[in-house]
């Protein structure tokens, strides 16, 4: 968590976004409070007791595994425009929503997500990363 705290202090991100229950819990329990939290009440695809992270706004969306629904995409875009902390609870799976979070995040935001058996990954929302992710999504649409 020391490295993440140092990154946040150095980068001074526009927004902090977390995707995943474990990473959200890890950051909040270390006094790093994301602006947007995307969770599905699961860790490694196993149901867990909902985490204690609070937010001023809460949205619930459907997003089946292996998909990105319009509903989830729109909720993330809306949350990024909000000035209040927003929690999006996904009925389904939030994994692919990391891509949407980076695309929708204001430039210079940091998106944190968990990499199973590895740890926490940070992605800075830049023009370049957004373009790479847009290209990935376009390729996914072709299949």
Rosetta constraint file for C-alpha pairs under 8 A:
AtomPair CA 1 CA 5 HARMONIC 6.11 0.50
AtomPair CA 1 CA 27 HARMONIC 7.60 0.50
AtomPair CA 1 CA 30 HARMONIC 7.42 0.50
AtomPair CA 2 CA 6 HARMONIC 6.13 0.50
AtomPair CA 3 CA 7 HARMONIC 6.10 0.50
AtomPair CA 4 CA 8 HARMONIC 6.18 0.50
AtomPair CA 5 CA 9 HARMONIC 6.18 0.50
AtomPair CA 5 CA 32 HARMONIC 7.50 0.50
AtomPair CA 6 CA 10 HARMONIC 6.04 0.50
AtomPair CA 7 CA 11 HARMONIC 5.85 0.50
AtomPair CA 8 CA 12 HARMONIC 5.51 0.50
AtomPair CA 8 CA 13 HARMONIC 6.51 0.50
AtomPair CA 11 CA 108 HARMONIC 7.79 0.50
AtomPair CA 13 CA 108 HARMONIC 5.43 0.50
AtomPair CA 13 CA 109 HARMONIC 4.61 0.50
AtomPair CA 13 CA 110 HARMONIC 5.99 0.50
AtomPair CA 14 CA 106 HARMONIC 6.56 0.50
AtomPair CA 14 CA 107 HARMONIC 7.04 0.50
AtomPair CA 14 CA 108 HARMONIC 5.69 0.50
AtomPair CA 14 CA 109 HARMONIC 4.71 0.50
AtomPair CA 14 CA 110 HARMONIC 7.73 0.50
AtomPair CA 15 CA 34 HARMONIC 7.34 0.50
AtomPair CA 15 CA 35 HARMONIC 5.90 0.50
AtomPair CA 15 CA 36 HARMONIC 7.83 0.50
AtomPair CA 15 CA 105 HARMONIC 7.38 0.50
AtomPair CA 15 CA 106 HARMONIC 7.12 0.50
AtomPair CA 15 CA 108 HARMONIC 7.70 0.50
AtomPair CA 15 CA 109 HARMONIC 4.66 0.50
AtomPair CA 15 CA 110 HARMONIC 6.40 0.50
AtomPair CA 16 CA 33 HARMONIC 7.61 0.50
AtomPair CA 16 CA 34 HARMONIC 4.72 0.50
AtomPair CA 16 CA 35 HARMONIC 5.35 0.50
AtomPair CA 16 CA 36 HARMONIC 6.71 0.50
AtomPair CA 16 CA 109 HARMONIC 5.92 0.50
AtomPair CA 16 CA 110 HARMONIC 5.09 0.50
AtomPair CA 16 CA 111 HARMONIC 6.08 0.50
AtomPair CA 16 CA 112 HARMONIC 7.70 0.50
AtomPair CA 17 CA 34 HARMONIC 5.30 0.50
AtomPair CA 17 CA 35 HARMONIC 5.88 0.50
AtomPair CA 17 CA 36 HARMONIC 4.76 0.50
AtomPair CA 17 CA 37 HARMONIC 5.90 0.50
AtomPair CA 17 CA 38 HARMONIC 7.82 0.50
AtomPair CA 17 CA 101 HARMONIC 7.39 0.50
AtomPair CA 17 CA 109 HARMONIC 7.59 0.50
AtomPair CA 17 CA 110 HARMONIC 6.20 0.50
AtomPair CA 17 CA 111 HARMONIC 4.66 0.50
AtomPair CA 17 CA 112 HARMONIC 6.14 0.50
AtomPair CA 18 CA 23 HARMONIC 6.64 0.50
AtomPair CA 18 CA 24 HARMONIC 5.59 0.50
AtomPair CA 18 CA 34 HARMONIC 6.35 0.50
AtomPair CA 18 CA 36 HARMONIC 6.45 0.50
AtomPair CA 18 CA 37 HARMONIC 4.97 0.50
AtomPair CA 18 CA 38 HARMONIC 6.07 0.50
AtomPair CA 18 CA 111 HARMONIC 5.75 0.50
AtomPair CA 18 CA 112 HARMONIC 4.77 0.50
AtomPair CA 18 CA 113 HARMONIC 5.83 0.50
AtomPair CA 19 CA 23 HARMONIC 7.08 0.50
AtomPair CA 19 CA 24 HARMONIC 6.94 0.50
AtomPair CA 19 CA 37 HARMONIC 6.17 0.50
AtomPair CA 19 CA 38 HARMONIC 4.69 0.50
AtomPair CA 19 CA 39 HARMONIC 6.15 0.50
AtomPair CA 19 CA 94 HARMONIC 7.00 0.50
AtomPair CA 19 CA 95 HARMONIC 7.37 0.50
AtomPair CA 19 CA 97 HARMONIC 7.42 0.50
AtomPair CA 19 CA 98 HARMONIC 6.09 0.50
AtomPair CA 19 CA 111 HARMONIC 7.45 0.50
AtomPair CA 19 CA 112 HARMONIC 6.26 0.50
AtomPair CA 19 CA 113 HARMONIC 4.90 0.50
AtomPair CA 19 CA 114 HARMONIC 7.43 0.50
AtomPair CA 20 CA 24 HARMONIC 6.09 0.50
AtomPair CA 20 CA 37 HARMONIC 7.81 0.50
AtomPair CA 20 CA 38 HARMONIC 6.05 0.50
AtomPair CA 20 CA 39 HARMONIC 4.89 0.50
AtomPair CA 20 CA 40 HARMONIC 6.99 0.50
AtomPair CA 20 CA 43 HARMONIC 7.62 0.50
AtomPair CA 20 CA 94 HARMONIC 6.87 0.50
AtomPair CA 20 CA 95 HARMONIC 7.38 0.50
AtomPair CA 20 CA 113 HARMONIC 6.01 0.50
AtomPair CA 20 CA 114 HARMONIC 6.46 0.50
AtomPair CA 21 CA 25 HARMONIC 6.04 0.50
AtomPair CA 21 CA 38 HARMONIC 7.63 0.50
AtomPair CA 21 CA 39 HARMONIC 5.11 0.50
AtomPair CA 21 CA 40 HARMONIC 6.78 0.50
AtomPair CA 21 CA 41 HARMONIC 6.31 0.50
AtomPair CA 21 CA 42 HARMONIC 6.60 0.50
AtomPair CA 21 CA 43 HARMONIC 6.42 0.50
AtomPair CA 21 CA 51 HARMONIC 6.84 0.50
AtomPair CA 22 CA 26 HARMONIC 6.03 0.50
AtomPair CA 22 CA 43 HARMONIC 6.56 0.50
AtomPair CA 22 CA 114 HARMONIC 7.14 0.50
AtomPair CA 23 CA 27 HARMONIC 6.16 0.50
AtomPair CA 23 CA 112 HARMONIC 7.13 0.50
AtomPair CA 23 CA 113 HARMONIC 6.07 0.50
AtomPair CA 23 CA 114 HARMONIC 5.72 0.50
AtomPair CA 23 CA 120 HARMONIC 6.65 0.50
AtomPair CA 24 CA 28 HARMONIC 6.12 0.50
AtomPair CA 24 CA 34 HARMONIC 7.67 0.50
AtomPair CA 24 CA 37 HARMONIC 6.69 0.50
AtomPair CA 24 CA 39 HARMONIC 7.83 0.50
AtomPair CA 24 CA 53 HARMONIC 7.48 0.50
AtomPair CA 25 CA 29 HARMONIC 5.88 0.50
AtomPair CA 25 CA 51 HARMONIC 6.50 0.50
AtomPair CA 25 CA 52 HARMONIC 7.54 0.50
AtomPair CA 25 CA 53 HARMONIC 6.78 0.50
AtomPair CA 26 CA 30 HARMONIC 6.38 0.50
AtomPair CA 27 CA 31 HARMONIC 6.49 0.50
AtomPair CA 27 CA 32 HARMONIC 4.98 0.50
AtomPair CA 27 CA 33 HARMONIC 6.56 0.50
AtomPair CA 27 CA 34 HARMONIC 7.74 0.50
AtomPair CA 28 CA 32 HARMONIC 5.05 0.50
AtomPair CA 28 CA 33 HARMONIC 5.18 0.50
AtomPair CA 28 CA 34 HARMONIC 7.50 0.50
AtomPair CA 28 CA 53 HARMONIC 6.74 0.50
AtomPair CA 34 CA 85 HARMONIC 7.16 0.50
AtomPair CA 35 CA 84 HARMONIC 7.09 0.50
AtomPair CA 35 CA 85 HARMONIC 4.57 0.50
AtomPair CA 35 CA 86 HARMONIC 6.29 0.50
AtomPair CA 36 CA 79 HARMONIC 6.56 0.50
AtomPair CA 36 CA 80 HARMONIC 7.11 0.50
AtomPair CA 36 CA 85 HARMONIC 5.84 0.50
AtomPair CA 36 CA 86 HARMONIC 4.92 0.50
AtomPair CA 36 CA 87 HARMONIC 5.85 0.50
AtomPair CA 36 CA 88 HARMONIC 7.55 0.50
AtomPair CA 37 CA 85 HARMONIC 7.99 0.50
AtomPair CA 37 CA 86 HARMONIC 6.35 0.50
AtomPair CA 37 CA 87 HARMONIC 4.68 0.50
AtomPair CA 37 CA 88 HARMONIC 6.05 0.50
AtomPair CA 38 CA 87 HARMONIC 5.99 0.50
AtomPair CA 38 CA 88 HARMONIC 4.78 0.50
AtomPair CA 38 CA 89 HARMONIC 6.07 0.50
AtomPair CA 38 CA 90 HARMONIC 7.25 0.50
AtomPair CA 38 CA 94 HARMONIC 6.95 0.50
AtomPair CA 39 CA 87 HARMONIC 7.62 0.50
AtomPair CA 39 CA 88 HARMONIC 6.33 0.50
AtomPair CA 39 CA 89 HARMONIC 5.10 0.50
AtomPair CA 39 CA 90 HARMONIC 6.01 0.50
AtomPair CA 39 CA 94 HARMONIC 6.43 0.50
AtomPair CA 40 CA 89 HARMONIC 5.48 0.50
AtomPair CA 40 CA 90 HARMONIC 4.64 0.50
AtomPair CA 40 CA 91 HARMONIC 6.18 0.50
AtomPair CA 40 CA 92 HARMONIC 6.73 0.50
AtomPair CA 40 CA 93 HARMONIC 6.04 0.50
AtomPair CA 40 CA 94 HARMONIC 6.09 0.50
AtomPair CA 41 CA 47 HARMONIC 5.97 0.50
AtomPair CA 41 CA 48 HARMONIC 5.59 0.50
AtomPair CA 41 CA 49 HARMONIC 6.76 0.50
AtomPair CA 41 CA 50 HARMONIC 5.24 0.50
AtomPair CA 41 CA 51 HARMONIC 7.25 0.50
AtomPair CA 41 CA 89 HARMONIC 7.67 0.50
AtomPair CA 41 CA 90 HARMONIC 7.93 0.50
AtomPair CA 42 CA 46 HARMONIC 5.09 0.50
AtomPair CA 42 CA 47 HARMONIC 4.38 0.50
AtomPair CA 42 CA 48 HARMONIC 5.25 0.50
AtomPair CA 43 CA 47 HARMONIC 6.62 0.50
AtomPair CA 43 CA 48 HARMONIC 6.67 0.50
AtomPair CA 44 CA 116 HARMONIC 7.16 0.50
AtomPair CA 54 CA 87 HARMONIC 7.44 0.50
AtomPair CA 55 CA 84 HARMONIC 7.74 0.50
AtomPair CA 55 CA 85 HARMONIC 5.05 0.50
AtomPair CA 55 CA 86 HARMONIC 5.31 0.50
AtomPair CA 55 CA 87 HARMONIC 5.72 0.50
AtomPair CA 56 CA 84 HARMONIC 5.98 0.50
AtomPair CA 56 CA 85 HARMONIC 5.40 0.50
AtomPair CA 56 CA 86 HARMONIC 6.05 0.50
AtomPair CA 56 CA 87 HARMONIC 7.92 0.50
AtomPair CA 57 CA 84 HARMONIC 6.79 0.50
AtomPair CA 57 CA 85 HARMONIC 6.29 0.50
AtomPair CA 57 CA 86 HARMONIC 4.58 0.50
AtomPair CA 57 CA 87 HARMONIC 6.24 0.50
AtomPair CA 58 CA 86 HARMONIC 5.66 0.50
AtomPair CA 58 CA 87 HARMONIC 4.80 0.50
AtomPair CA 58 CA 88 HARMONIC 5.86 0.50
AtomPair CA 58 CA 89 HARMONIC 7.49 0.50
AtomPair CA 59 CA 75 HARMONIC 7.17 0.50
AtomPair CA 59 CA 86 HARMONIC 7.55 0.50
AtomPair CA 59 CA 87 HARMONIC 6.26 0.50
AtomPair CA 59 CA 88 HARMONIC 4.74 0.50
AtomPair CA 59 CA 89 HARMONIC 6.20 0.50
AtomPair CA 60 CA 88 HARMONIC 5.74 0.50
AtomPair CA 60 CA 89 HARMONIC 4.84 0.50
AtomPair CA 60 CA 90 HARMONIC 5.91 0.50
AtomPair CA 60 CA 91 HARMONIC 7.28 0.50
AtomPair CA 61 CA 71 HARMONIC 6.33 0.50
AtomPair CA 61 CA 72 HARMONIC 5.64 0.50
AtomPair CA 61 CA 75 HARMONIC 7.55 0.50
AtomPair CA 61 CA 88 HARMONIC 7.17 0.50
AtomPair CA 61 CA 89 HARMONIC 6.38 0.50
AtomPair CA 61 CA 90 HARMONIC 5.04 0.50
AtomPair CA 61 CA 91 HARMONIC 6.05 0.50
AtomPair CA 62 CA 69 HARMONIC 7.28 0.50
AtomPair CA 62 CA 71 HARMONIC 6.99 0.50
AtomPair CA 62 CA 72 HARMONIC 6.71 0.50
AtomPair CA 62 CA 90 HARMONIC 5.78 0.50
AtomPair CA 62 CA 91 HARMONIC 4.83 0.50
AtomPair CA 62 CA 92 HARMONIC 6.17 0.50
AtomPair CA 63 CA 67 HARMONIC 6.40 0.50
AtomPair CA 63 CA 68 HARMONIC 6.20 0.50
AtomPair CA 63 CA 69 HARMONIC 5.59 0.50
AtomPair CA 63 CA 71 HARMONIC 7.85 0.50
AtomPair CA 63 CA 72 HARMONIC 6.42 0.50
AtomPair CA 63 CA 90 HARMONIC 6.28 0.50
AtomPair CA 63 CA 91 HARMONIC 6.04 0.50
AtomPair CA 63 CA 92 HARMONIC 4.97 0.50
AtomPair CA 63 CA 93 HARMONIC 5.89 0.50
AtomPair CA 63 CA 94 HARMONIC 7.09 0.50
AtomPair CA 64 CA 68 HARMONIC 7.72 0.50
AtomPair CA 64 CA 69 HARMONIC 7.88 0.50
AtomPair CA 64 CA 91 HARMONIC 7.27 0.50
AtomPair CA 64 CA 92 HARMONIC 4.45 0.50
AtomPair CA 64 CA 93 HARMONIC 5.75 0.50
AtomPair CA 65 CA 92 HARMONIC 5.77 0.50
AtomPair CA 65 CA 93 HARMONIC 4.86 0.50
AtomPair CA 65 CA 94 HARMONIC 7.66 0.50
AtomPair CA 65 CA 95 HARMONIC 7.93 0.50
AtomPair CA 66 CA 93 HARMONIC 7.50 0.50
AtomPair CA 66 CA 95 HARMONIC 7.85 0.50
AtomPair CA 66 CA 96 HARMONIC 6.86 0.50
AtomPair CA 67 CA 96 HARMONIC 6.86 0.50
AtomPair CA 68 CA 72 HARMONIC 6.72 0.50
AtomPair CA 68 CA 73 HARMONIC 6.88 0.50
AtomPair CA 68 CA 96 HARMONIC 6.55 0.50
AtomPair CA 68 CA 97 HARMONIC 6.57 0.50
AtomPair CA 69 CA 73 HARMONIC 6.25 0.50
AtomPair CA 70 CA 74 HARMONIC 6.03 0.50
AtomPair CA 71 CA 75 HARMONIC 6.19 0.50
AtomPair CA 72 CA 76 HARMONIC 6.25 0.50
AtomPair CA 72 CA 90 HARMONIC 7.88 0.50
AtomPair CA 72 CA 97 HARMONIC 7.71 0.50
AtomPair CA 73 CA 77 HARMONIC 6.31 0.50
AtomPair CA 73 CA 97 HARMONIC 7.63 0.50
AtomPair CA 73 CA 100 HARMONIC 6.41 0.50
AtomPair CA 74 CA 78 HARMONIC 6.09 0.50
AtomPair CA 75 CA 79 HARMONIC 6.06 0.50
AtomPair CA 75 CA 88 HARMONIC 7.49 0.50
AtomPair CA 76 CA 80 HARMONIC 6.20 0.50
AtomPair CA 76 CA 88 HARMONIC 7.67 0.50
AtomPair CA 76 CA 100 HARMONIC 7.26 0.50
AtomPair CA 76 CA 101 HARMONIC 6.51 0.50
AtomPair CA 76 CA 104 HARMONIC 6.98 0.50
AtomPair CA 77 CA 81 HARMONIC 6.64 0.50
AtomPair CA 77 CA 101 HARMONIC 7.94 0.50
AtomPair CA 77 CA 104 HARMONIC 5.50 0.50
AtomPair CA 77 CA 105 HARMONIC 7.79 0.50
AtomPair CA 78 CA 82 HARMONIC 6.58 0.50
AtomPair CA 79 CA 86 HARMONIC 5.96 0.50
AtomPair CA 80 CA 104 HARMONIC 6.65 0.50
AtomPair CA 80 CA 105 HARMONIC 5.97 0.50
AtomPair CA 80 CA 106 HARMONIC 7.31 0.50
AtomPair CA 82 CA 86 HARMONIC 7.62 0.50
AtomPair CA 90 CA 94 HARMONIC 6.25 0.50
AtomPair CA 94 CA 98 HARMONIC 7.44 0.50
AtomPair CA 96 CA 100 HARMONIC 7.47 0.50
AtomPair CA 97 CA 101 HARMONIC 6.09 0.50
AtomPair CA 98 CA 102 HARMONIC 6.34 0.50
AtomPair CA 98 CA 111 HARMONIC 7.58 0.50
AtomPair CA 98 CA 113 HARMONIC 7.18 0.50
AtomPair CA 99 CA 103 HARMONIC 6.37 0.50
AtomPair CA 99 CA 133 HARMONIC 6.37 0.50
AtomPair CA 100 CA 104 HARMONIC 5.93 0.50
AtomPair CA 101 CA 105 HARMONIC 5.77 0.50
AtomPair CA 101 CA 111 HARMONIC 7.04 0.50
AtomPair CA 102 CA 111 HARMONIC 6.41 0.50
AtomPair CA 102 CA 123 HARMONIC 7.47 0.50
AtomPair CA 102 CA 124 HARMONIC 7.69 0.50
AtomPair CA 102 CA 125 HARMONIC 5.54 0.50
AtomPair CA 102 CA 129 HARMONIC 7.79 0.50
AtomPair CA 102 CA 130 HARMONIC 6.49 0.50
AtomPair CA 102 CA 133 HARMONIC 7.89 0.50
AtomPair CA 103 CA 125 HARMONIC 7.27 0.50
AtomPair CA 103 CA 130 HARMONIC 5.25 0.50
AtomPair CA 103 CA 133 HARMONIC 7.16 0.50
AtomPair CA 103 CA 134 HARMONIC 7.39 0.50
AtomPair CA 105 CA 109 HARMONIC 6.15 0.50
AtomPair CA 105 CA 125 HARMONIC 6.44 0.50
AtomPair CA 106 CA 125 HARMONIC 6.94 0.50
AtomPair CA 107 CA 124 HARMONIC 7.90 0.50
AtomPair CA 107 CA 125 HARMONIC 5.12 0.50
AtomPair CA 107 CA 126 HARMONIC 5.35 0.50
AtomPair CA 107 CA 127 HARMONIC 7.29 0.50
AtomPair CA 108 CA 124 HARMONIC 5.92 0.50
AtomPair CA 108 CA 125 HARMONIC 5.19 0.50
AtomPair CA 108 CA 126 HARMONIC 5.98 0.50
AtomPair CA 109 CA 124 HARMONIC 5.77 0.50
AtomPair CA 109 CA 125 HARMONIC 5.30 0.50
AtomPair CA 110 CA 122 HARMONIC 6.41 0.50
AtomPair CA 110 CA 123 HARMONIC 5.66 0.50
AtomPair CA 110 CA 124 HARMONIC 4.63 0.50
AtomPair CA 110 CA 125 HARMONIC 6.23 0.50
AtomPair CA 111 CA 122 HARMONIC 5.63 0.50
AtomPair CA 111 CA 123 HARMONIC 5.13 0.50
AtomPair CA 111 CA 124 HARMONIC 6.36 0.50
AtomPair CA 111 CA 125 HARMONIC 7.36 0.50
AtomPair CA 112 CA 120 HARMONIC 6.55 0.50
AtomPair CA 112 CA 121 HARMONIC 5.58 0.50
AtomPair CA 112 CA 122 HARMONIC 4.57 0.50
AtomPair CA 112 CA 123 HARMONIC 6.46 0.50
AtomPair CA 113 CA 120 HARMONIC 5.73 0.50
AtomPair CA 113 CA 121 HARMONIC 5.42 0.50
AtomPair CA 113 CA 122 HARMONIC 6.72 0.50
AtomPair CA 114 CA 118 HARMONIC 7.80 0.50
AtomPair CA 114 CA 119 HARMONIC 5.77 0.50
AtomPair CA 114 CA 120 HARMONIC 4.60 0.50
AtomPair CA 114 CA 121 HARMONIC 6.01 0.50
AtomPair CA 115 CA 119 HARMONIC 5.34 0.50
AtomPair CA 115 CA 120 HARMONIC 5.94 0.50
AtomPair CA 115 CA 121 HARMONIC 6.52 0.50
AtomPair CA 124 CA 129 HARMONIC 7.40 0.50
AtomPair CA 125 CA 129 HARMONIC 6.08 0.50
AtomPair CA 125 CA 130 HARMONIC 6.42 0.50
AtomPair CA 126 CA 130 HARMONIC 6.02 0.50
AtomPair CA 127 CA 131 HARMONIC 6.17 0.50
AtomPair CA 128 CA 132 HARMONIC 6.30 0.50
AtomPair CA 129 CA 133 HARMONIC 6.18 0.50
AtomPair CA 130 CA 134 HARMONIC 6.04 0.50
AtomPair CA 131 CA 135 HARMONIC 6.17 0.50
AtomPair CA 132 CA 136 HARMONIC 6.33 0.50
AtomPair CA 133 CA 137 HARMONIC 6.19 0.50
AtomPair CA 134 CA 138 HARMONIC 6.20 0.50
AtomPair CA 135 CA 139 HARMONIC 6.28 0.50
AtomPair CA 136 CA 140 HARMONIC 6.21 0.50
AtomPair CA 137 CA 141 HARMONIC 6.24 0.50
AtomPair CA 138 CA 142 HARMONIC 6.66 0.50
AtomPair CA 139 CA 143 HARMONIC 7.01 0.50
